[in-house]
Amino acid sequence: VLFLQIVHILNMTSAKIVSFLLHPEESLHSLQNRIEFETGISTGNQELLLETGICLDPRKPASQCVIDGVRGWDSYMVYLFDKSKTVYDGPFASRSLSDCVNYIVQDSKIQLPIPQLRKVWAEAVHYVIGLKEDYSRLFQGQRAAMLSLLRYNANLIKMKNNMVSASQQLKAKLEFFHQSIRLDLERYSDQMAYGISSEKMLKAWKEMEEKASQCAQAEDIGYLDEQIMALHTEIVELQKSPYARRQGEVMESLEQRAIDLYKQLKTRPPDHAYSDSTDMVKIIVQTVQSQDRVLKELFGHLSKLLGCKQKIIDLLPEIEVALNNIKEADNSVMQMQGKRQREIWHLLKIACTQSSSRSLVSSSLEGTASTPAATWLPQSSSGNAAPHPLSSLAAPEDGENFADMIRENVNYLELFSSILQEVKQEQNSMMVS
């Protein structure tokens, strides 16, 4: 018996406890199927919380419900919530009266012998203590729900911070992109008259600017931020609420009064005297009324907690979508920036190629104009003597120099033609891109 593992499940929707004997190495899914059979809550809607607000891990065995040690042997609770419900409004019936206690409640003035009265009052005290313990367990379930809510809220805040950070980064990149593309368009327009022009590229840059303006919509997360801040304020108010704290002081005082009353009766001698149960019944009625009041407040507060939790659950996918939109917009802006920079460097390459080709052509023309003139100049024999009439004819050595010059000019012409062809091809490819 000492090695048996028993788990107690407090169903927060009905305020009733169901207990299960765990089989060796039983899975949590198997336990949930048994819970569904007993409570009617489907496995998909079951939320099992420990006292710390941690949800049971489906990858671990069902024995995670029971802690080691004396306390966990028969008193540790797991709290069951129905995820399909956010309003817990009862009715929650109090524990039933035993026959003898019900007998004195129906007629508190009936006279009973002291020995018999002791037994009845002992059960009455046990009933009052049970009412207080029922509230304590339900309050602990509400506390577990609050701790679970705070865990969800911490995750929400973390995702919200990531979203805000990504939005600010996107905003900064968009500002930089708009400033740089405006400057590029201005400088491009300035050089179109004497430089390189491409209508297709210019159109693509303007389309980039419009697309960047559309990407700015992804950074607009104000509506989500407002919802998160309002929800955070609501959670703080729930934490500050008096119903978030234990409200069983009245029940505890009534419990102590019932115990003291029983002690007074116990000290009376077991003679043939009779007595009624007016005082004890009054305590029972006040305890039941107090429990009804505090349970109404407890479940009202619990419904607000579960409502906030559901709002967080609904917000998380929206934040995830906003994050994905921001990342896609960020990638799009960076791709457009990179594409434009590659096109600028392509323009620079074409401009440099054209500049070098013009310099080669000019140097070639200068060589063509100067070399023949030097070749055909009259050759003077000495000083100011008149040139020989035949001196203008080409000598054998002059013929060789002239042939070299022709070959050199032909090479320059071929090089110039190839450069012009390459420039034309690069311009065509840039127009196509």
SULQUIBEL-V94547 format. One record per residue. N is the residue number from 1. RES is the residue in one small letter. SS is DSSP state (hx for helix, st for strand, lp for the rest). Layout:
n = <N/N>
res = <RES/RES>
ss = <SS/SS>
This chain:
n = <1/2/3/4/5/6/7/8/9/10/11/12/13/14/15/16/17/18/19/20/21/22/23/24/25/26/27/28/29/30/31/32/33/34/35/36/37/38/39/40/41/42/43/44/45/46/47/48/49/50/51/52/53/54/55/56/57/58/59/60/61/62/63/64/65/66/67/68/69/70/71/72/73/74/75/76/77/78/79/80/81/82/83/84/85/86/87/88/89/90/91/92/93/94/95/96/97/98/99/100/101/102/103/104/105/106/107/108/109/110/111/112/113/114/115/116/117/118/119/120/121/122/123/124/125/126/127/128/129/130/131/132/133/134/135/136/137/138/139/140/141/142/143/144/145/146/147/148/149/150/151/152/153/154/155/156/157/158/159/160/161/162/163/164/165/166/167/168/169/170/171/172/173/174/175/176/177/178/179/180/181/182/183/184/185/186/187/188/189/190/191/192/193/194/195/196/197/198/199/200/201/202/203/204/205/206/207/208/209/210/211/212/213/214/215/216/217/218/219/220/221/222/223/224/225/226/227/228/229/230/231/232/233/234/235/236/237/238/239/240/241/242/243/244/245/246/247/248/249/250/251/252/253/254/255/256/257/258/259/260/261/262/263/264/265/266/267/268/269/270/271/272/273/274/275/276/277/278/279/280/281/282/283/284/285/286/287/288/289/290/291/292/293/294/295/296/297/298/299/300/301/302/303/304/305/306/307/308/309/310/311/312/313/314/315/316/317/318/319/320/321/322/323/324/325/326/327/328/329/330/331/332/333/334/335/336/337/338/339/340/341/342/343/344/345/346/347/348/349/350/351/352/353/354/355/356/357/358/359/360/361/362/363/364/365/366/367/368/369/370/371/372/373/374/375/376/377/378/379/380/381/382/383/384/385/386/387/388/389/390/391/392/393/394/395/396/397/398/399/400/401/402/403/404/405/406/407/408/409/410/411/412/413/414/415/416/417/418/419/420/421/422/423/424/425/426/427/428/429/430/431/432/433>
res = <v/l/f/l/q/i/v/h/i/l/n/m/t/s/a/k/i/v/s/f/l/l/h/p/e/e/s/l/h/s/l/q/n/r/i/e/f/e/t/g/i/s/t/g/n/q/e/l/l/l/e/t/g/i/c/l/d/p/r/k/p/a/s/q/c/v/i/d/g/v/r/g/w/d/s/y/m/v/y/l/f/d/k/s/k/t/v/y/d/g/p/f/a/s/r/s/l/s/d/c/v/n/y/i/v/q/d/s/k/i/q/l/p/i/p/q/l/r/k/v/w/a/e/a/v/h/y/v/i/g/l/k/e/d/y/s/r/l/f/q/g/q/r/a/a/m/l/s/l/l/r/y/n/a/n/l/i/k/m/k/n/n/m/v/s/a/s/q/q/l/k/a/k/l/e/f/f/h/q/s/i/r/l/d/l/e/r/y/s/d/q/m/a/y/g/i/s/s/e/k/m/l/k/a/w/k/e/m/e/e/k/a/s/q/c/a/q/a/e/d/i/g/y/l/d/e/q/i/m/a/l/h/t/e/i/v/e/l/q/k/s/p/y/a/r/r/q/g/e/v/m/e/s/l/e/q/r/a/i/d/l/y/k/q/l/k/t/r/p/p/d/h/a/y/s/d/s/t/d/m/v/k/i/i/v/q/t/v/q/s/q/d/r/v/l/k/e/l/f/g/h/l/s/k/l/l/g/c/k/q/k/i/i/d/l/l/p/e/i/e/v/a/l/n/n/i/k/e/a/d/n/s/v/m/q/m/q/g/k/r/q/r/e/i/w/h/l/l/k/i/a/c/t/q/s/s/s/r/s/l/v/s/s/s/l/e/g/t/a/s/t/p/a/a/t/w/l/p/q/s/s/s/g/n/a/a/p/h/p/l/s/s/l/a/a/p/e/d/g/e/n/f/a/d/m/i/r/e/n/v/n/y/l/e/l/f/s/s/i/l/q/e/v/k/q/e/q/n/s/m/m/v/s>
ss = <lp/lp/lp/lp/lp/st/st/st/st/st/st/lp/lp/lp/lp/st/st/st/st/st/st/lp/lp/lp/lp/lp/st/hx/hx/hx/hx/hx/hx/hx/hx/hx/hx/hx/hx/lp/lp/lp/hx/hx/hx/st/st/st/st/lp/lp/lp/lp/lp/st/lp/lp/lp/lp/lp/st/hx/hx/hx/hx/lp/lp/lp/lp/lp/hx/hx/hx/hx/lp/lp/st/st/st/st/st/st/lp/lp/lp/lp/lp/lp/lp/lp/lp/lp/lp/lp/lp/lp/lp/lp/hx/hx/hx/hx/hx/hx/hx/hx/lp/lp/lp/lp/lp/st/st/hx/hx/hx/hx/hx/hx/hx/hx/hx/hx/hx/hx/hx/hx/hx/hx/hx/hx/hx/hx/hx/hx/hx/hx/hx/hx/hx/hx/hx/hx/hx/hx/hx/hx/hx/hx/hx/hx/hx/hx/hx/hx/hx/hx/hx/hx/hx/hx/hx/hx/hx/hx/hx/hx/hx/hx/hx/hx/hx/hx/hx/hx/hx/hx/hx/hx/hx/hx/hx/hx/hx/hx/hx/hx/hx/hx/hx/hx/lp/lp/lp/lp/lp/lp/lp/hx/hx/hx/hx/hx/hx/hx/hx/hx/hx/hx/hx/hx/hx/hx/hx/hx/hx/hx/hx/hx/lp/lp/hx/hx/hx/hx/hx/hx/hx/hx/hx/hx/hx/hx/hx/hx/hx/hx/hx/hx/hx/lp/hx/hx/hx/lp/lp/lp/lp/hx/hx/hx/hx/hx/hx/hx/hx/hx/hx/hx/hx/hx/hx/hx/hx/hx/hx/hx/lp/lp/lp/lp/lp/lp/st/st/lp/lp/hx/hx/hx/hx/hx/hx/hx/hx/hx/hx/hx/hx/hx/hx/hx/hx/hx/hx/hx/hx/hx/hx/hx/hx/hx/hx/hx/hx/hx/hx/hx/hx/hx/hx/hx/hx/hx/hx/hx/hx/hx/hx/hx/hx/hx/hx/hx/hx/hx/hx/hx/hx/hx/hx/hx/hx/hx/hx/hx/hx/hx/hx/hx/hx/hx/hx/hx/hx/hx/hx/hx/hx/hx/hx/hx/hx/hx/hx/hx/hx/hx/hx/hx/hx/hx/hx/hx/hx/hx/hx/hx/hx/hx/hx/hx/hx/hx/hx/hx/lp/lp/lp/lp/lp/lp/lp/lp/lp/lp/lp/lp/lp/lp/lp/lp/lp/lp/lp/hx/hx/hx/hx/hx/hx/hx/hx/hx/hx/hx/hx/hx/hx/hx/hx/hx/hx/hx/hx/hx/hx/hx/hx/hx/hx/hx/hx/hx/hx/hx/hx/hx/hx/hx/hx/hx/lp>
